Amino acid sequence: MGYSRVTRYAAHMFPWIIFALVAVPLVVVGFVATRRRTRAGEYPASEDAQATALTEQEFAEAEAYEAKWREEDEKSYHEERLP
């Protein structure tokens, strides 16, 4: 009786063990590959000094616009009249 129970248990667990041994490494490899691709896209190796300067200028312009927008938004907030 005991041998049959162990055999059934092993038969039910075997697919899960195979799944864990195959699927988990595949998920890890996929995650690492995606992370490397994302990191490579964020920092292109072929970016020269002129492109870097242009990017920095665009960021500075965006930050200046954001600061101006915040000031105007704060001013309009204080001018709002609540009913």
MDAnalysis code that builds the backbone (N, CA, C; Angstrom):
import MDAnalysis as mda
import numpy as np

u = mda.Universe.empty(249, n_residues=83, atom_resindex=np.repeat(np.arange(83), 3), trajectory=True)
u.add_TopologyAttr("name", ["N", "CA", "C"] * 83)
u.add_TopologyAttr("resid", np.arange(1, 84))
u.add_TopologyAttr("resname", ["MET", "GLY", "TYR", "SER", "ARG", "VAL", "THR", "ARG", "TYR", "ALA", "ALA", "HIS", "MET", "PHE", "PRO", "TRP", "ILE", "ILE", "PHE", "ALA", "LEU", "VAL", "ALA", "VAL", "PRO", "LEU", "VAL", "VAL", "VAL", "GLY", "PHE", "VAL", "ALA", "THR", "ARG", "ARG", "ARG", "THR", "ARG", "ALA", "GLY", "GLU", "TYR", "PRO", "ALA", "SER", "GLU", "ASP", "ALA", "GLN", "ALA", "THR", "ALA", "LEU", "THR", "GLU", "GLN", "GLU", "PHE", "ALA", "GLU", "ALA", "GLU", "ALA", "TYR", "GLU", "ALA", "LYS", "TRP", "ARG", "GLU", "GLU", "ASP", "GLU", "LYS", "SER", "TYR", "HIS", "GLU", "GLU", "ARG", "LEU", "PRO"])
u.atoms.positions = np.array([
    [0.819, -1.186, 0.000],
    [0.000, 0.000, 0.000],
    [0.862, 1.250, 0.000],
    [1.901, 1.282, 0.820],
    [2.748, 2.454, 0.935],
    [3.526, 2.727, -0.348],
    [3.937, 1.681, -1.032],
    [4.692, 1.852, -2.259],
    [3.843, 2.513, -3.331],
    [2.598, 2.149, -3.405],
    [1.673, 2.724, -4.381],
    [1.460, 4.204, -4.126],
    [1.361, 4.589, -2.875],
    [1.149, 5.989, -2.523],
    [2.377, 6.824, -2.917],
    [3.559, 6.303, -2.672],
    [4.793, 7.008, -3.034],
    [4.897, 7.134, -4.550],
    [4.542, 6.094, -5.259],
    [4.595, 6.119, -6.715],
    [3.634, 7.164, -7.273],
    [2.422, 7.228, -6.730],
    [1.456, 8.233, -7.198],
    [1.954, 9.639, -6.892],
    [2.520, 9.827, -5.723],
    [3.035, 11.144, -5.345],
    [4.154, 11.562, -6.304],
    [5.057, 10.630, -6.589],
    [6.160, 10.925, -7.500],
    [5.641, 11.221, -8.904],
    [4.629, 10.509, -9.329],
    [4.064, 10.720, -10.657],
    [3.425, 12.103, -10.764],
    [2.848, 12.598, -9.682],
    [2.247, 13.932, -9.690],
    [3.302, 15.027, -9.575],
    [4.395, 14.766, -8.899],
    [5.415, 15.785, -8.675],
    [6.406, 15.897, -9.829],
    [6.590, 14.833, -10.584],
    [7.576, 14.831, -11.649],
    [7.349, 15.944, -12.676],
    [6.142, 16.182, -13.181],
    [5.949, 17.287, -14.136],
    [6.265, 18.653, -13.530],
    [5.977, 18.842, -12.263],
    [6.266, 20.125, -11.625],
    [7.769, 20.347, -11.469],
    [8.480, 19.280, -11.191],
    [9.933, 19.387, -11.075],
    [10.544, 19.730, -12.432],
    [10.085, 19.061, -13.478],
    [10.566, 19.353, -14.833],
    [10.246, 20.797, -15.195],
    [9.030, 21.237, -14.893],
    [8.617, 22.606, -15.168],
    [9.540, 23.600, -14.464],
    [9.836, 23.347, -13.214],
    [10.697, 24.251, -12.448],
    [12.116, 24.268, -13.011],
    [12.617, 23.124, -13.430],
    [13.982, 23.052, -13.950],
    [14.116, 23.666, -15.343],
    [13.022, 23.768, -16.085],
    [13.066, 24.328, -17.441],
    [12.580, 25.775, -17.456],
    [11.433, 26.049, -16.854],
    [10.811, 27.365, -16.957],
    [11.553, 28.441, -16.180],
    [11.994, 28.146, -14.997],
    [12.656, 29.162, -14.167],
    [13.937, 29.678, -14.834],
    [14.830, 28.824, -15.309],
    [16.009, 29.363, -16.002],
    [15.653, 30.157, -17.266],
    [14.621, 29.730, -17.994],
    [14.209, 30.477, -19.183],
    [13.715, 31.873, -18.816],
    [12.972, 31.986, -17.750],
    [12.496, 33.293, -17.305],
    [13.667, 34.166, -16.875],
    [14.615, 33.604, -16.169],
    [15.785, 34.370, -15.727],
    [16.598, 34.839, -16.931],
    [16.839, 33.979, -17.891],
    [17.589, 34.351, -19.090],
    [16.850, 35.439, -19.864],
    [15.551, 35.315, -19.993],
    [14.761, 36.338, -20.683],
    [14.835, 37.675, -19.975],
    [14.756, 37.670, -18.661],
    [14.846, 38.910, -17.892],
    [16.200, 39.582, -18.077],
    [17.274, 38.794, -18.002],
    [18.617, 39.345, -18.162],
    [18.796, 39.921, -19.566],
    [18.312, 39.211, -20.582],
    [18.440, 39.698, -21.956],
    [17.668, 40.998, -22.152],
    [16.479, 41.084, -21.603],
    [15.681, 42.302, -21.709],
    [16.364, 43.441, -20.984],
    [16.917, 43.177, -19.840],
    [17.594, 44.217, -19.062],
    [18.818, 44.740, -19.806],
    [19.572, 43.849, -20.427],
    [20.748, 44.281, -21.184],
    [20.332, 45.136, -22.380],
    [19.274, 44.721, -23.068],
    [18.799, 45.467, -24.233],
    [18.329, 46.855, -23.820],
    [17.626, 46.952, -22.697],
    [17.150, 48.242, -22.199],
    [18.326, 49.126, -21.824],
    [19.284, 48.576, -21.130],
    [20.446, 49.352, -20.703],
    [21.244, 49.826, -21.913],
    [21.373, 48.990, -22.940],
    [22.108, 49.387, -24.139],
    [21.367, 50.503, -24.876],
    [20.046, 50.479, -24.842],
    [19.268, 51.526, -25.494],
    [19.331, 52.844, -24.762],
    [19.501, 52.794, -23.452],
    [19.572, 54.026, -22.672],
    [20.914, 54.715, -22.841],
    [21.952, 53.975, -23.065],
    [23.299, 54.528, -23.190],
    [23.927, 54.046, -24.495],
    [23.560, 54.670, -25.608],
    [24.139, 54.211, -26.879],
    [25.653, 54.445, -26.915],
    [26.381, 53.463, -27.376],
    [27.842, 53.532, -27.391],
    [28.354, 54.493, -28.451],
    [27.583, 54.710, -29.505],
    [28.057, 55.524, -30.615],
    [27.712, 57.006, -30.455],
    [27.238, 57.418, -29.304],
    [26.857, 58.808, -29.104],
    [28.114, 59.668, -28.980],
    [28.223, 60.689, -29.846],
    [29.402, 61.548, -29.819],
    [29.163, 62.768, -28.930],
    [30.149, 63.638, -28.840],
    [30.075, 64.800, -27.953],
    [28.975, 65.763, -28.382],
    [28.790, 65.923, -29.691],
    [27.759, 66.844, -30.182],
    [26.369, 66.340, -29.819],
    [26.131, 65.062, -29.965],
    [24.836, 64.495, -29.613],
    [24.595, 64.587, -28.114],
    [25.637, 64.386, -27.325],
    [25.522, 64.506, -25.869],
    [25.185, 65.936, -25.480],
    [25.839, 66.915, -26.119],
    [25.561, 68.320, -25.832],
    [24.128, 68.675, -26.208],
    [23.650, 68.166, -27.326],
    [22.275, 68.430, -27.753],
    [21.278, 67.835, -26.758],
    [21.550, 66.645, -26.287],
    [20.675, 66.003, -25.304],
    [20.641, 66.812, -24.018],
    [21.801, 67.257, -23.558],
    [21.861, 68.067, -22.340],
    [21.103, 69.381, -22.512],
    [21.219, 69.993, -23.691],
    [20.510, 71.244, -23.958],
    [18.997, 71.021, -23.937],
    [18.548, 69.923, -24.545],
    [17.121, 69.617, -24.551],
    [16.601, 69.392, -23.130],
    [17.393, 68.714, -22.307],
    [16.978, 68.510, -20.917],
    [16.899, 69.836, -20.163],
    [17.874, 70.708, -20.391],
    [17.860, 72.012, -19.724],
    [16.638, 72.822, -20.148],
    [16.317, 72.796, -21.442],
    [15.134, 73.515, -21.922],
    [13.860, 72.941, -21.314],
    [13.795, 71.641, -21.224],
    [12.612, 70.998, -20.643],
    [12.462, 71.351, -19.167],
    [13.554, 71.380, -18.444],
    [13.491, 71.731, -17.022],
    [13.095, 73.191, -16.834],
    [13.588, 74.086, -17.705],
    [13.208, 75.499, -17.625],
    [11.719, 75.662, -17.913],
    [11.222, 74.954, -18.920],
    [9.798, 75.021, -19.247],
    [8.961, 74.492, -18.080],
    [9.411, 73.408, -17.468],
    [8.680, 72.835, -16.340],
    [8.627, 73.811, -15.166],
    [9.742, 74.487, -14.888],
    [9.762, 75.461, -13.794],
    [8.804, 76.614, -14.082],
    [8.796, 77.102, -15.330],
    [7.882, 78.181, -15.722],
    [6.430, 77.724, -15.580],
    [6.146, 76.512, -16.033],
    [4.786, 75.983, -15.955],
    [4.336, 75.865, -14.503],
    [5.229, 75.401, -13.632],
    [4.884, 75.269, -12.208],
    [4.564, 76.625, -11.587],
    [5.351, 77.655, -11.933],
    [5.081, 78.992, -11.414],
    [3.705, 79.490, -11.861],
    [3.417, 79.312, -13.151],
    [2.120, 79.752, -13.673],
    [0.982, 78.950, -13.050],
    [1.180, 77.671, -12.862],
    [0.149, 76.830, -12.261],
    [-0.094, 77.231, -10.811],
    [0.965, 77.522, -10.089],
    [0.813, 77.941, -8.696],
    [0.090, 79.286, -8.619],
    [0.431, 80.188, -9.530],
    [-0.219, 81.491, -9.557],
    [-1.721, 81.334, -9.845],
    [-2.062, 80.506, -10.825],
    [-3.485, 80.322, -11.161],
    [-4.207, 79.594, -10.022],
    [-3.507, 78.737, -9.296],
    [-4.121, 78.052, -8.166],
    [-4.500, 79.047, -7.083],
    [-3.588, 79.983, -6.806],
    [-3.869, 80.977, -5.753],
    [-4.918, 81.977, -6.201],
    [-5.073, 82.204, -7.494],
    [-6.066, 83.135, -7.995],
    [-7.455, 82.512, -8.077],
    [-7.518, 81.183, -8.031],
    [-8.812, 80.504, -8.101],
    [-9.687, 80.896, -6.927],
    [-10.929, 81.031, -7.233],
    [-11.869, 81.368, -6.161],
    [-12.767, 80.170, -5.933],
    [-12.800, 79.718, -4.741],
    [-13.634, 78.562, -4.417],
    [-15.064, 79.008, -4.173],
    [-16.047, 78.267, -4.619],
    [-17.461, 78.658, -4.415],
    [-17.903, 78.602, -2.984],
])
